[in-house]
Amino acid sequence: MMAVDTNLLVYAHRADNPFHTAAFRLVSELAEGKTAWAIAWPCLHEFYSVVTNPRIHRIPTPVDVTLQQIDIWLESPTLHLLSETSAHWPTLRELVVKAQPQGAMVHDARIAALCLAHGVRELLSADRDFNRFPSLRVRNPLV
């Protein structure tokens, strides 16, 4: 199963992003396909935060449009939502000990731990910071 990181969701949603077309195609293919794919709950939270933020976007996405986009993704019958289980802390703890993330990097460690605990074989992301977690295969589908 592949998981999709926040940045690709934002790119797929925001038509003003230079990576929009490629990301939109990718996320649409996953959502409409027959293969299992995943989004970690924290990525959906972060997606909402980023696209509605007027400090990031001159014209932020309206709340109702943002919620509708999330609802559309959640309707995908092949989507798996990744959340914490009893395996989360041991997995996150191991990543933190090895990678020593600090500050905002802890969020990435949390996403990596969720992916690993749920058996995600590959995280699709344009964020190179995930390379700090070699136990998780990460691929940027935009390059």
C-alpha positions as CSV (number, residue, x, y, z in Angstrom):
1,M,0.0,0.0,0.0
2,M,1.2,3.5,-0.8
3,A,0.5,6.6,1.4
4,V,0.2,10.2,0.3
5,D,1.9,13.0,2.2
6,T,0.3,16.4,2.9
7,N,2.3,18.3,0.2
8,L,0.9,16.2,-2.6
9,L,-2.6,16.6,-1.3
10,V,-2.1,20.4,-1.3
11,Y,-0.6,20.4,-4.7
12,A,-3.4,18.3,-6.1
13,H,-6.0,20.6,-4.6
14,R,-4.5,24.1,-5.3
15,A,-4.7,24.9,-9.0
16,D,-2.3,27.8,-8.4
17,N,0.5,25.4,-7.5
18,P,3.1,24.7,-10.2
19,F,2.8,20.9,-9.4
20,H,-1.0,20.9,-9.5
21,T,-1.5,19.0,-12.8
22,A,0.8,16.1,-11.9
23,A,-0.3,15.8,-8.3
24,F,-4.0,16.1,-9.2
25,R,-3.5,13.2,-11.8
26,L,-1.7,11.1,-9.2
27,V,-4.2,11.6,-6.4
28,S,-7.1,11.1,-8.7
29,E,-5.7,7.8,-10.1
30,L,-5.2,6.6,-6.5
31,A,-8.7,7.6,-5.4
32,E,-10.4,6.2,-8.4
33,G,-8.2,3.1,-8.8
34,K,-8.6,-0.5,-7.4
35,T,-5.3,-0.5,-5.4
36,A,-5.3,0.3,-1.7
37,W,-3.8,3.6,-0.8
38,A,-3.6,5.6,2.5
39,I,-3.6,9.0,4.1
40,A,-2.5,9.5,7.7
41,W,-5.0,11.5,9.7
42,P,-2.4,14.1,10.6
43,C,-1.9,14.7,6.9
44,L,-5.6,15.5,6.5
45,H,-5.4,17.9,9.5
46,E,-2.3,19.5,8.0
47,F,-3.9,19.8,4.6
48,Y,-6.8,21.7,6.1
49,S,-4.4,24.0,8.0
50,V,-2.3,24.7,4.9
51,V,-4.9,25.4,2.3
52,T,-7.0,27.6,4.5
53,N,-4.1,29.7,5.8
54,P,-4.0,33.3,4.6
55,R,-0.3,33.5,5.5
56,I,0.5,30.8,3.0
57,H,-2.0,31.6,0.2
58,R,-3.0,35.1,-0.9
59,I,-6.5,33.6,-1.5
60,P,-6.9,30.7,0.9
61,T,-9.3,27.9,0.1
62,P,-12.6,28.5,1.7
63,V,-13.5,26.2,4.6
64,D,-16.5,24.7,2.8
65,V,-14.4,23.9,-0.3
66,T,-11.6,22.4,1.9
67,L,-14.1,20.2,3.8
68,Q,-15.7,19.1,0.5
69,Q,-12.3,18.1,-0.9
70,I,-11.5,16.0,2.2
71,D,-15.0,14.4,1.9
72,I,-14.3,13.4,-1.7
73,W,-11.0,11.7,-0.7
74,L,-12.7,9.9,2.1
75,E,-15.3,8.5,-0.3
76,S,-12.6,6.5,-2.1
77,P,-13.4,2.8,-1.5
78,T,-9.7,1.9,-1.6
79,L,-8.5,4.6,0.9
80,H,-7.1,3.5,4.3
81,L,-6.9,6.1,7.0
82,L,-3.8,5.7,9.2
83,S,-4.2,6.4,12.9
84,E,-2.4,5.5,16.0
85,T,-2.6,2.0,17.3
86,S,-0.8,0.3,20.2
87,A,2.2,-0.1,17.8
88,H,2.5,3.7,17.4
89,W,4.6,4.6,20.4
90,P,7.2,1.9,20.0
91,T,7.6,2.7,16.3
92,L,7.7,6.4,16.8
93,R,10.1,6.0,19.7
94,E,12.5,4.0,17.6
95,L,12.4,6.6,14.8
96,V,13.0,9.4,17.2
97,V,16.0,7.6,18.9
98,K,17.6,7.0,15.5
99,A,16.8,10.2,13.7
100,Q,16.8,12.7,16.6
101,P,14.2,15.0,15.0
102,Q,13.4,18.3,16.7
103,G,10.7,20.9,16.4
104,A,8.5,20.5,13.3
105,M,10.5,17.4,12.2
106,V,8.6,15.5,14.9
107,H,5.5,15.8,12.8
108,D,7.3,13.9,10.0
109,A,8.4,11.3,12.4
110,R,4.8,10.8,13.4
111,I,3.7,10.3,9.8
112,A,6.6,7.9,9.2
113,A,5.7,5.9,12.3
114,L,2.0,5.7,11.2
115,C,3.1,4.5,7.8
116,L,5.4,1.8,9.2
117,A,2.9,0.6,11.8
118,H,0.3,0.1,9.1
119,G,2.6,-1.7,6.7
120,V,2.8,1.1,4.1
121,R,5.4,0.1,1.6
122,E,6.0,3.6,0.1
123,L,5.2,7.2,1.1
124,L,4.7,9.5,-1.8
125,S,6.1,12.9,-0.8
126,A,8.0,15.9,-2.2
127,D,9.4,16.4,1.3
128,R,13.1,15.3,1.5
129,D,13.0,15.5,5.3
130,F,11.5,12.0,5.3
131,N,14.9,10.7,4.2
132,R,15.8,10.9,7.9
133,F,13.8,7.7,8.3
134,P,15.5,5.1,6.2
135,S,13.2,2.3,7.4
136,L,10.4,4.0,5.3
137,R,10.7,4.0,1.5
138,V,9.9,7.5,0.2
139,R,9.4,8.5,-3.4
140,N,8.8,11.9,-5.0
141,P,6.4,11.1,-7.9
142,L,6.8,14.7,-9.2
143,V,10.5,14.2,-10.4
